[in-house]
Each structure stands twice: as C-alpha cells, then as structure tokens.
Amino acid sequence: MAEVSYVKASRVFSGNPPVRAVDELSLEVSDGEFLVLVGPSGSGKSTALRMLAGLEDVDEGAIHIGGKDVTNVPPKGRDIAMVFQSYALYPHMTVAENMGFALKLRGVPKTEIKAKVEEAAKMLDLTKYLERKPKALSGGQRQRVAMGRAIVREPSVFLMDEPLSNLDAKLRVETRANIAALQQRLGTTTIYVTHDQVEAMTMGHRVAVLKDGLLQQCDTPRALYDRPANAFVAGFIGSPAMNLKTVPITSEGAKLDGVIVPLSRAALDAAGGLDEVTFGIRPEALGIVPSGEEGMEMTVELVEELGADALVHGAVKIGDSSQRFVVRVDGRTPPTLGQHVKVAVRDHSEIHLFHPESGERLEA
C-alpha cells in the first residue's frame, strides 16, 4: 500500500512577510496512481515534492505515505526514490554500478544486485550500455540510467522533479511516453513535477495545478481542459491557451466587438448582477466565417503554420481597446498577414464564464 496524503501541509520560509511556498496543501494520491504537479515557476510544485521526500520541512500539517505519518521521518526512512532534473550519476562508475549503488550500500548480495540491474536495464533498453561510463552516453540514455537507479530500489513511491528538462524536444516526447508506459507496467505510485502543461496532460492520470503555493484544481486531464475551475486553470491548461477576455454582459449574452454572443439561461443566471464577465473560448471553438455573416472583425497579425492546423493571431476591438484572439484554422487555407477577417464562435457549448475579479467559474 503506497497511498500518499498531504494533510493541510505548508512550507513557510522566513522573511518579512513570511513566504508560504506551499499553503495548506490537501491532496490524496491513490496507490499506483501517476499524479502530475504542474504550475508556473514559483508555484510551489517542487517544494511540495521535496516536502514529500523529506528534503524540505513541513511547517504546518502532515504528510502520510502508506497510511503512516512521515512528517518527521528522515528521507531514508520514507521508502521513496527520486529522479532529478540533473542526472546525478557518478562519472567514475559504469552504468551497472550507478544503477546498483544504492543496493550495494544496503548490503544487498552481489548476485541479487546483478539480477535487479539486468532486469531494469532490459526494461529501459540499457542492456548493451551496462559497462559504459556516463560520459559515453547521450542525455536521453543518462536519464534512463537515473530512472533505472530508482527502479532497482523497488520503492513505494517514485518522485520525479522535471526529469526531462535537459532533453531536446523530440527526445522529451519519446521519453515521456516511455516513462508513462513504464509506470503503468510497474504500478508504482508516482508524483511527477513539471512546468510543461503539455507534458502534464499527456502523462498524468490526474493533474494538480498549483499557483502561488495554493492548489487550484486537481482532476483528470480531460476534466481540467473541459471544466477549468477558474480563469487561471483555463489559461494555463491547453496549448495554445484559452482566449480569456473581460467583456460586457447583457440580458442576452456577452458583447464582443458589437456582436452579442448568446449564452445559455444557466450561464446568464450564474452571471446575474454582473456588468462584466471574463469570457473564455478555446481557439478551436472559434472559426473564420464569410464576410456576409455576423462575427467579430479581426485583423490578422500572425499566422503560425503547424501543418494540418494553423494558429491565427489577430486584434479584435472590445470596448475602447484592441485585444488579441487566437483562432485555430485549417492549415491548408490560412488567411494572410494584414487580412481583415470575420471570426465567430462555432461551438457555443465551449464557452466558459468566470467572475471578472475572483476568476472563479460561474457556470455550474
């Protein structure tokens, strides 16, 4: 059993005023689950992971692993294995020696170490590199050695702190797929920290989004994308980001560039009493319409051609200001720079409304 629980856990750094790097974090991670902690720099995600590892103090609250309170237990007594951004391999040791070193320190027999290292190497496609030194390996191979070192220990929990940050884009995609498949195979509870929301969405069973030390939302990747709890999550999850604009609201709908975008009765009721709302719409829910149809006037400022799709960035007048929207269009027929086009909401079920001040979701 390797459930992990943060029970109103806080890490407070001294200062004037004190900095609450992690603020009353309450989070349950099931046995065998792959949970990703994601957020911008300074959100507290790495600090939360280090608290779990015993590398940072827990100033308030508690942390449990497998039902046991480990708040004051030293790192070596927590039955965890950590994979860092830096590979932290011993340069004078071979791959096999690096992978088996922790077991050697425990006094595990050589034959058992050899068997465990060979098994992990087979999983990670490292068998032919076991006698090499780290300097003879690529970055991706070194990261796999660091993974192997964690695997041979057979811990209750894997902790991974941005392990792919040093890899190039292509290798990151390949390695994250390998890590997700490996975790599925081993069934070990895993908590993974990243600032890359694409990485979070493609790897985690659930994703916990942090901002300024506070947990914003924890749910499946699909639920985070479809039903963000607030404007921060809406803008952080998804690539490209959701279009979020503060717009006037009338009894019929939201007013964008003189066009009334109809809203459901439930949405209008939720926004009752407000003159403005934060209106959210993802780029794929917008489309360019023929000039004769109703839509927002947009001047194309940038076209990102991605192959099958293209992202069109352009200015739309809202009130007295000009604001940028992003629209996902067919990559074969994108508009050109400087072109004036009309943009309309294609799927009204994809509209999200948030409170203009608190940022909290308005719809039920």
C-alpha positions as CSV (number, residue, x, y, z in Angstrom):
1,M,0.0,0.0,0.0
2,A,1.5,3.3,-1.0
3,E,-1.1,6.0,-0.9
4,V,0.2,9.5,-0.4
5,S,-1.6,12.2,1.5
6,Y,-0.8,15.9,2.0
7,V,-2.9,17.0,5.0
8,K,-3.1,20.8,5.0
9,A,0.7,20.7,4.6
10,S,2.5,24.1,4.4
11,R,6.1,25.2,3.9
12,V,6.7,28.7,5.2
13,F,10.0,30.5,4.5
14,S,11.1,33.2,6.9
15,G,11.0,36.7,5.7
16,N,9.2,40.0,6.0
17,P,6.5,39.0,5.4
18,P,7.0,35.2,5.6
19,V,6.6,33.4,2.2
20,R,4.1,30.5,2.1
21,A,5.7,28.5,-0.7
22,V,3.2,25.7,-0.1
23,D,0.0,26.8,1.6
24,E,-2.2,24.2,3.3
25,L,-2.0,21.7,0.5
26,S,-4.5,18.9,0.9
27,L,-4.2,16.2,-1.7
28,E,-4.8,12.4,-1.9
29,V,-2.8,10.2,-4.3
30,S,-4.1,6.6,-4.7
31,D,-1.9,3.5,-4.7
32,G,-0.5,3.1,-8.2
33,E,-1.6,6.5,-9.4
34,F,0.5,8.7,-11.7
35,L,-0.1,12.3,-10.4
36,V,1.5,15.3,-12.0
37,L,2.1,18.6,-10.1
38,V,2.1,21.4,-12.6
39,G,2.3,25.2,-12.4
40,P,4.4,28.2,-13.4
41,S,7.8,29.0,-11.8
42,G,7.4,29.8,-8.1
43,S,4.1,28.0,-7.8
44,G,5.4,25.6,-5.1
45,K,5.3,22.3,-7.0
46,S,9.0,21.4,-6.5
47,T,8.8,22.4,-2.8
48,A,5.7,20.2,-2.4
49,L,7.6,17.3,-3.9
50,R,10.7,17.9,-1.7
51,M,8.4,18.0,1.4
52,L,7.2,14.6,0.5
53,A,10.8,13.4,0.0
54,G,11.8,14.8,3.4
55,L,14.2,17.4,1.8
56,E,12.0,20.3,3.0
57,D,10.5,20.8,6.4
58,V,6.7,20.6,6.9
59,D,5.9,23.7,9.0
60,E,2.2,23.0,9.3
61,G,0.0,20.0,8.7
62,A,1.3,16.5,7.9
63,I,2.3,14.1,5.1
64,H,1.4,10.4,5.1
65,I,2.8,7.6,2.9
66,G,1.0,4.2,3.0
67,G,-1.2,5.4,5.9
68,K,1.9,6.2,8.0
69,D,2.7,9.8,9.2
70,V,6.1,10.5,7.8
71,T,6.2,14.3,8.6
72,N,9.2,13.9,10.8
73,V,10.7,10.8,9.3
74,P,14.1,11.3,7.6
75,P,14.3,10.8,3.8
76,K,16.0,7.3,4.1
77,G,13.0,6.1,6.2
78,R,10.3,7.0,3.7
79,D,10.8,4.3,1.1
80,I,10.9,6.7,-1.8
81,A,13.1,7.1,-4.8
82,M,13.7,10.4,-6.5
83,V,14.7,11.3,-10.1
84,F,16.0,14.8,-10.5
85,Q,16.4,17.2,-13.4
86,S,20.2,16.7,-13.2
87,Y,21.1,13.0,-13.7
88,A,23.4,13.0,-10.7
89,L,25.4,10.0,-12.0
90,Y,28.8,9.0,-10.7
91,P,31.2,9.7,-13.6
92,H,33.8,7.1,-12.5
93,M,31.2,4.2,-12.3
94,T,29.7,2.2,-15.1
95,V,26.0,2.2,-15.8
96,A,25.6,-1.0,-13.9
97,E,27.5,0.3,-10.9
98,N,25.4,3.5,-10.9
99,M,22.2,1.6,-11.1
100,G,23.1,-0.8,-8.3
101,F,25.0,1.6,-6.0
102,A,22.1,2.2,-3.6
103,L,21.5,-1.6,-3.2
104,K,25.3,-2.0,-2.6
105,L,25.1,0.5,0.3
106,R,22.2,-1.5,1.8
107,G,24.4,-4.6,1.8
108,V,22.3,-6.5,-0.8
109,P,24.2,-9.6,-2.2
110,K,26.0,-9.0,-5.4
111,T,24.0,-11.7,-7.3
112,E,20.7,-10.0,-6.3
113,I,22.0,-6.6,-7.3
114,K,23.2,-8.0,-10.7
115,A,19.7,-9.6,-11.3
116,K,17.8,-6.4,-10.4
117,V,20.1,-4.2,-12.5
118,E,19.8,-6.5,-15.6
119,E,16.0,-6.6,-15.2
120,A,15.8,-2.8,-15.0
121,A,18.2,-2.4,-17.9
122,K,16.1,-4.7,-20.1
123,M,13.0,-2.5,-19.3
124,L,14.9,0.6,-20.2
125,D,16.7,-0.7,-23.2
126,L,20.1,-0.2,-21.5
127,T,21.5,-3.7,-21.6
128,K,24.2,-3.0,-24.1
129,Y,25.3,0.1,-22.2
130,L,25.8,-1.5,-18.8
131,E,29.6,-1.4,-19.0
132,R,29.9,2.1,-20.3
133,K,30.6,5.2,-18.2
134,P,28.1,8.1,-18.2
135,K,30.3,10.3,-20.4
136,A,29.8,7.8,-23.3
137,L,26.0,8.1,-23.1
138,S,23.6,10.6,-24.7
139,G,21.4,12.8,-22.5
140,G,18.4,10.5,-23.0
141,Q,20.4,7.4,-22.1
142,R,21.7,9.1,-18.9
143,Q,18.2,10.0,-17.9
144,R,17.2,6.3,-18.4
145,V,20.1,5.3,-16.2
146,A,18.8,7.7,-13.5
147,M,15.4,6.0,-13.9
148,G,17.0,2.6,-13.6
149,R,18.7,3.5,-10.4
150,A,15.3,4.4,-8.9
151,I,13.6,1.3,-10.3
152,V,16.1,-1.2,-8.8
153,R,15.3,0.1,-5.3
154,E,11.7,-1.0,-5.7
155,P,10.4,1.9,-3.6
156,S,6.8,2.5,-2.6
157,V,6.8,5.9,-4.3
158,F,8.6,7.4,-7.3
159,L,9.2,11.2,-7.1
160,M,10.3,12.9,-10.3
161,D,11.3,16.6,-10.4
162,E,11.3,17.9,-14.0
163,P,13.4,14.9,-15.2
164,L,13.1,15.7,-18.9
165,S,14.1,19.4,-18.8
166,N,17.6,18.8,-20.1
167,L,16.4,16.8,-23.2
168,D,15.7,18.2,-26.7
169,A,12.1,18.5,-27.8
170,K,12.0,15.2,-29.8
171,L,13.6,13.2,-27.1
172,R,11.3,14.7,-24.5
173,V,8.2,13.4,-26.4
174,E,9.8,9.9,-26.7
175,T,11.0,9.7,-23.1
176,R,7.7,10.9,-21.5
177,A,5.9,8.2,-23.4
178,N,8.4,5.7,-22.1
179,I,8.0,6.9,-18.5
180,A,4.2,6.7,-18.7
181,A,4.3,3.2,-20.1
182,L,6.9,2.1,-17.5
183,Q,4.8,3.5,-14.7
184,Q,1.8,1.6,-16.0
185,R,3.8,-1.6,-16.1
186,L,5.3,-1.2,-12.6
187,G,2.2,0.1,-11.0
188,T,4.3,2.2,-8.6
189,T,2.7,5.4,-7.1
190,T,4.4,8.3,-8.9
191,I,4.4,12.0,-8.3
192,Y,5.9,14.0,-11.2
193,V,6.7,17.7,-11.2
194,T,6.8,19.8,-14.4
195,H,6.2,23.3,-15.6
196,D,5.2,22.0,-19.0
197,Q,1.4,21.6,-19.2
198,V,1.6,19.5,-22.4
199,E,3.8,17.1,-20.5
200,A,1.3,17.1,-17.6
201,M,-1.7,16.5,-19.8
202,T,-0.1,13.6,-21.7
203,M,1.3,11.7,-18.7
204,G,-0.8,12.0,-15.6
205,H,-3.8,10.0,-14.5
206,R,-4.7,13.2,-12.7
207,V,-3.1,16.7,-12.8
208,A,-2.8,19.0,-9.8
209,V,-2.4,22.7,-10.8
210,L,-0.7,25.0,-8.3
211,K,-0.3,28.8,-8.2
212,D,1.5,30.8,-5.5
213,G,1.6,27.7,-3.3
214,L,-2.2,27.1,-3.5
215,L,-3.9,24.1,-5.1
216,Q,-6.2,25.5,-7.8
217,Q,-7.7,22.2,-9.1
218,C,-6.9,18.5,-9.2
219,D,-8.6,16.4,-11.8
220,T,-8.2,14.2,-14.9
221,P,-6.5,16.0,-17.9
222,R,-9.9,15.9,-19.8
223,A,-11.8,17.4,-16.9
224,L,-9.2,20.2,-16.5
225,Y,-9.5,21.0,-20.2
226,D,-13.3,20.9,-20.4
227,R,-14.3,22.3,-16.9
228,P,-11.5,24.5,-15.5
229,A,-12.4,25.7,-12.0
230,N,-11.1,29.2,-12.5
231,A,-9.6,31.6,-15.1
232,F,-6.0,30.7,-14.1
233,V,-6.5,27.0,-14.8
234,A,-8.4,27.8,-18.0
235,G,-5.5,30.0,-19.2
236,F,-2.7,27.6,-18.1
237,I,-4.1,24.3,-19.4
238,G,-4.3,23.9,-23.1
239,S,-1.9,24.8,-26.0
240,P,-2.4,27.4,-27.3
241,A,-4.0,29.0,-24.2
242,M,-7.7,29.7,-24.0
243,N,-8.8,33.2,-25.1
244,L,-9.8,35.0,-21.9
245,K,-11.3,38.5,-22.2
246,T,-13.3,40.7,-19.8
247,V,-16.4,41.7,-21.8
248,P,-19.7,43.4,-21.1
249,I,-22.7,41.1,-20.5
250,T,-26.3,41.9,-21.4
251,S,-29.6,40.0,-20.8
252,E,-29.0,38.1,-24.0
253,G,-25.3,37.3,-23.9
254,A,-21.7,38.5,-23.9
255,K,-20.8,41.5,-26.1
256,L,-17.8,41.2,-28.3
257,D,-17.0,43.8,-30.9
258,G,-20.6,44.9,-31.0
259,V,-21.7,41.3,-31.6
260,I,-23.9,39.6,-28.9
261,V,-22.7,36.0,-28.3
262,P,-25.7,34.1,-27.0
263,L,-25.4,32.4,-23.6
264,S,-27.5,29.7,-22.0
265,R,-30.0,30.6,-19.4
266,A,-28.0,28.8,-16.8
267,A,-24.9,30.9,-17.7
268,L,-26.9,34.1,-17.6
269,D,-28.3,33.2,-14.2
270,A,-24.9,32.4,-12.9
271,A,-23.7,35.8,-14.0
272,G,-26.7,37.6,-12.6
273,G,-25.9,41.1,-11.2
274,L,-22.6,41.4,-13.1
275,D,-22.0,44.1,-15.7
276,E,-18.9,42.3,-17.0
277,V,-17.6,38.7,-17.1
278,T,-14.4,37.0,-18.1
279,F,-15.3,35.3,-21.3
280,G,-13.3,32.2,-22.2
281,I,-13.2,30.4,-25.6
282,R,-10.6,28.0,-26.9
283,P,-9.0,28.6,-30.3
284,E,-10.6,25.5,-31.8
285,A,-14.1,26.7,-30.8
286,L,-13.7,29.8,-33.0
287,G,-13.8,29.9,-36.8
288,I,-13.4,32.3,-39.7
289,V,-16.8,33.0,-41.3
290,P,-17.7,34.5,-44.7
291,S,-17.8,38.3,-44.8
292,G,-21.6,38.4,-45.1
293,E,-22.1,36.6,-41.8
294,E,-22.2,38.1,-38.3
295,G,-18.9,38.0,-36.5
296,M,-16.0,39.9,-34.9
297,E,-13.8,41.9,-37.2
298,M,-10.2,40.7,-36.8
299,T,-7.0,41.9,-38.4
300,V,-4.5,39.1,-38.8
301,E,-1.2,39.9,-37.1
302,L,0.5,36.5,-37.1
303,V,-0.1,33.1,-38.7
304,E,1.6,30.0,-37.1
305,E,1.5,27.2,-39.7
306,L,1.6,23.8,-37.9
307,G,0.9,21.5,-40.9
308,A,-2.7,20.2,-40.6
309,D,-3.6,23.3,-38.5
310,A,-2.7,26.9,-38.4
311,L,-3.0,29.3,-35.5
312,V,-4.2,32.8,-36.5
313,H,-3.4,35.6,-34.1
314,G,-5.3,38.9,-34.6
315,A,-6.7,42.0,-33.0
316,V,-10.4,42.4,-32.1
317,K,-11.9,45.6,-30.8
318,I,-13.6,45.2,-27.4
319,G,-14.9,48.4,-25.9
320,D,-12.3,51.0,-26.2
321,S,-9.3,48.6,-26.5
322,S,-7.9,46.2,-29.1
323,Q,-7.4,42.7,-27.8
324,R,-5.7,39.7,-29.3
325,F,-7.6,36.5,-30.1
326,V,-6.1,33.2,-31.3
327,V,-8.1,31.0,-33.8
328,R,-7.3,27.5,-34.9
329,V,-8.0,27.1,-38.7
330,D,-7.3,24.6,-41.4
331,G,-3.6,24.7,-42.2
332,R,-4.2,24.4,-45.9
333,T,-6.1,27.6,-46.3
334,P,-5.0,30.1,-43.6
335,P,-5.5,33.8,-44.1
336,T,-2.6,36.1,-44.8
337,L,-0.9,38.8,-42.6
338,G,-2.8,42.1,-42.6
339,Q,-6.0,40.5,-43.9
340,H,-9.3,41.5,-42.3
341,V,-11.5,38.5,-41.5
342,K,-14.6,37.8,-39.5
343,V,-14.4,35.4,-36.5
344,A,-17.4,33.8,-34.8
345,V,-18.0,31.2,-32.1
346,R,-18.5,27.8,-33.8
347,D,-19.5,25.8,-30.7
348,H,-21.4,27.7,-28.0
349,S,-21.1,24.7,-25.7
350,E,-17.4,25.6,-25.5
351,I,-17.9,29.0,-23.9
352,H,-16.6,29.4,-20.3
353,L,-17.5,32.2,-18.0
354,F,-15.5,33.4,-15.0
355,H,-16.0,36.1,-12.3
356,P,-14.1,39.2,-13.5
357,E,-12.5,39.7,-10.1
358,S,-12.2,36.4,-8.3
359,G,-11.6,34.4,-11.5
360,E,-13.9,31.6,-10.2
361,R,-16.0,29.7,-12.7
362,L,-19.6,31.0,-12.9
363,E,-21.3,28.0,-14.6
364,A,-22.4,25.0,-12.5
